[in-house]
């Protein structure tokens, strides 16, 4: 489940549910332990900072950023990086327009608000078949 070289043929269906349940319990525990305590001074819920204005990115800046980006891609990428770099001059006006629109609106489109989280086993030799909900918490 956590090791890339481990056995991936077993049913790992419970892994996502266990992962979510573990963190839900952790959040509940933190909230319970903080109940009744005053909010720390200077604690801000949410961001109060706003970018009142910005200088739109030029095509040259966007092109330079694309070309300097790491040579890797994710399965969520609409277009692999190598292909974007190969056709950067054809796509540059469109990509620059998207970047500036996102900055102007102060948000990403919903289609871009996704991530793939891959848990990494940091201690070699641990049993990867043990459910993640058991990590740090006796069952």
Order of alpha helices (4+ residues) and beta strands (2+ residues): alpha-alpha-alpha-alpha
